[in-house]
């Protein structure tokens, strides 16, 4: 019976060939995962990759406060995050949908109770 050899190249092996553009270290699934920066090309060959810890310390990268709520952290270039901490997909979500006067009236009613 002929057995085919197992393919040994895995995604981890490909990611180990990649390096963080900040510190230069490679990918580690558990301790130091590499994340593709949104806005760079998101292919394994062409994208810009950073470690989460490096991106958190660098002023050149930022995080969307709404994307982070989904449990999957996404790294953005700092200029792609607005002053409210939103990416282009979530832009304006921090602005209330109701007029400020309605909000103030509601607060007064609740305080009078």
Number of C-alpha atoms within 10 A of each C-alpha: 3 4 5 6 6 6 6 7 8 9 9 12 12 12 18 16 12 20 17 21 15 13 11 12 16 18 23 14 10 6 9 16 17 24 19 21 20 17 12 13 13 14 9 14 11 10 16 20 27 27 25 19 12 16 24 14 10 12 11 12 20 23 20 23 17 17 16 12 9 9 8 8 15 18 26 20 17 17 12 18 20 15 8 13 16 20 26 10 10 15 15 13 12 12 8 9 8 8 8 10 9 10 11 11 11 11 11 11 9 9 8 6 5
